[in-house]
């Protein structure tokens, strides 16, 4: 009897342009509906040690590095957040993925000082999570009060000359141009002048859904995060932030010895391929 083994398609890391650092996997001050994180305990303290971040940045080849992303559940809850941010700014611009609940006028003023102290010219860029331009609809997804706090954070950051990017998960499945138009009106009402670069529309990834992959796809030229990035977590190196708790996405224990290959075998991968876009990384 002939037996055939179906292998998942494989992509390789071409060059390390983006590093994601998962500051915490479970510690968050929101419990958003449809979040890809399966929260176990509200008070879990699984923060990545500063020393692990330091060793990573000393071990990698930084020639092609463009951005370091601080991600997680809520990265700004890390007790050494300021220390890690300052250290990362020595190597590249830093993008903070945040629900912005901890950002107020005082915090924005402090972060402006941190960026200005950096004499290399690297920037702090904010990805502010907000999923609907209507307060009630947003809070149904993200929790009561999250809309007003996000808006206040955006206003505080703009006051101190930051140019935040709104990170919007397209739960409503609307055309991207319609979403941008709605949020542009919101930003205009705040006195925040925006361009298309200020809106990152993220397709909704249903973790229970698997999309059949067309065998005719040119996998070598897919525009996926895992082709240009890796994610550091407390448990090792992974191919992307969505797979940071999935052993199918693990590439190694550290950056001394990690795999540059990733097999696209998860339900996340199948949907990522279908959208063929960078879900997390920043592209100028």
N, C-alpha and C positions, 0 to 999 in steps of 0.2 A: 504494500500500500504506500502510495506517495503521500508524504506529509509536507505541507508548506507552512513555514513560519512567517507570519505577518509582522514585519518590523515597523515600528513607528518611525516617521521621518526624522532625520537628524540635521541640526544646524550647528555651525561652529562659531565661536567667538572670533570675529575678524580683528577687532582692536578694542581695547578697553577705554572707551570714551567716558563712560558713566559708572560711578560707584554708588550703590544704594547702601546705606547703613541703617539697619533695623534697630532703632534705639530701644524699643520695647515691643514685644509681640502681643501683649495682653493688657497693658496698662493704658486705660483711656478714660476720659471724663464724659464720654457720650456712649450711647448704645444705639447706633443708627440701624434702622431696618435695612435688610438686604446687605449689610456689611459682609465682606468675605471672611472676616475674622470670626471664629467660633469662640466666644469669650467663655472662660471657665470660672473666673473668680474676679470680682471687682477690685480686690485689694492686692492682686498678685504683683510682685516686684521682680520683674525679669529684665532689668536694665542691662544693656551691654556694658562691660567694663571699659573705661577709658584706655587702659593698657592694650586691650584687644584692638581698638581702633588705631592706636598709635603704631602697633606692630604691623597692622595691615598696610598703613600708608608708607611705612619704611620698606616693606617687602615688595610692593608692586612696582612695575615699570610705569612711571608717571608721565612719560613723554606725550602720550595721546590723550591723557585725562583732561576732560573739559568741565565736568560738573561732579560734585558730590551731593547726593540727595540724602537728607535726614528724614527717615520715614518711620513707620511703626504703626502702633495703634495711635498714640498721640506722643510724638517725639519730644515736645516741649515740656513734658512732665518728668523727663530724665533729670535726676538730681545734679548731674554734672553737665547739663545741656550747654551752658555758657562756655565751659572749659572745652568741650568737644567742638563746639562751633568755632571758637577762636583758633583751635589747632587745625581744623580742616581748612580754614581760610588761608592758611599758609601754603596750601597745595593747589587749590582751585576755588572758583566761585561755589557757593553752597546754596542749595535749594531746600527749603524747609516745607514739608508737607504737613499742614496743621489745620485743625478745626478752628483755631484762633481764639478759643475761649480764654486763654491766658494772656492775650495781647490787649493792652490798654495804652493810654497815652504814655505812662511812665515806662512801660516795657518797650514801646516803639522808640522812645527817646534813647533808651539804653542800647537798643540794637543798632540805632544809627551811630552811636558812639563806637560800638564794636566794629562796624564796617569802616568807619573813618580811621580807626586806629591801625587798620590793615594797610600797610604802605606798598603792597604789591599790586593793588588795583582790583583784587577779587571782590565780587559782590555777594550780598545776601539777597536771595530771591525767595519770595513767599508764594507757595501754592495754597490758597485759602479754599477749604472745602465748603461749598454751598451748592445745593442741588436744585433749588427752584427760586425764581425771582419773586414769587409770591410768598409772604411770610408764613401763612397758614399751611401751604403745601410743603414748604421746606421743613417746617417744624414737625409735620406728621412723619417725615422720614428721619429727621435728625434729632428730634427732641425739642421740647418746649423751651423757647428762649434762645435757641442756637442761631436763628436768623439775625436777631438784633445784635447779638454778641459778635457775629461775623461781620455785620455791617459796621459796627463800631470799630472793630479791629482794622478793617479796610480804611476807614476814615483816619484812624490814628497813624497807620503806616504811610498813607499819602501825605499827611501833615508833615512827616519827617522825611519826605522825598524818596520813599520807596515806591516801587511800581509793581504792586502785587498782581498775581495771576489768579483768576478764579478757576478753581478745579471743579468741574460740574459733571457729575455722573448722569448720563441721559436715561434716567429711569422712565421718563415719559415717552421715550422713543420718538421725539419730535425731530424735524430736520435741523441740522446744526445751525444753519443760518437764522432760523427762527429763534433758537435758544440764545444765540449771540445778540440778536436784535433786542430781545427782552432784557437781557442783562446789561446791555449797553445803555438802555433807558434808565435802569436802576442806577448805574454808575454815574450817568449824567446828572441825576437828581442829587447825587452826593458831591458833585463838582469834581469827579474823577474822570479825566479824559482818557479814553481807552482806544486801542486798536485791536485787530484780531488776535494779536499775540497775548493779549490780556485774558483770553478765554481758552481754557483747555477743556474740550468736550471729550469725556471718557465714555466709551460705550459701556452699557450695563452688561456685566459678565455674570451669567447665571451659573453658580457653582454646581447646580444639579443637572445641567444640560451638556450634552455632548453633540457637537456638530460634525457631520461626516466630512472628511477632508478629501478634496479632489486630488487624485493621484497625478494629475497633469500640472500641478502648481510648481513653479520654479522656486524651490525652497532656498536656494543659494542667494536669492535676491529679495527675500521677504523683509519687510520693514518692521522687524520685531525688536523689543528691548533686549532679548537674550543674545542677539547678534553683536551688540555693542556694550553690554553691561554685565555686571555681576552684583550680587547682594550679599553683604556681610551681616550675619546674625550671631547671636550668642552661641548658636549651635553649629556654626560653620559657614561655608560659602554656598550660595544657591544661585540658580539661573535667573530668577526674577522675584520681585516682591510678593507676587501672588502665590509662589511656590515655596515661600520661606519656611513653612512648617510641613512641607511635603517631601518625603525622602526621594521621590521621583525627580525632584528639582535640585537635589544636592550635588554639588560639584567637587566638594572636598572639605577638609577641616579648616584650612587656612590658605592664604595666598602664596605660601611656599610651594604648595603642590595641589593644584586644582585642575579639573577637567575643562577644556575649552569646548567640549562637545555637549550638546543637550538634545535629548530625544523628546520630541513633541508628542507625548503620549497621554497628557491629562486633558480633562474637559476644558480647563482654562486655556491650554495651548490650542485646542481646536477652534475655540471662539476667537482667540487672538489672531490666528491665521485667517479666519473669515473676515475680520476687520482690517488686517494687514496695516496696522499703524502702531506707533509707539504709544503704549497706554500710560506709561509713567514718566519716561524721560523727557527732557526739554530739548526742543529743536529750534534753533534760530532761523 
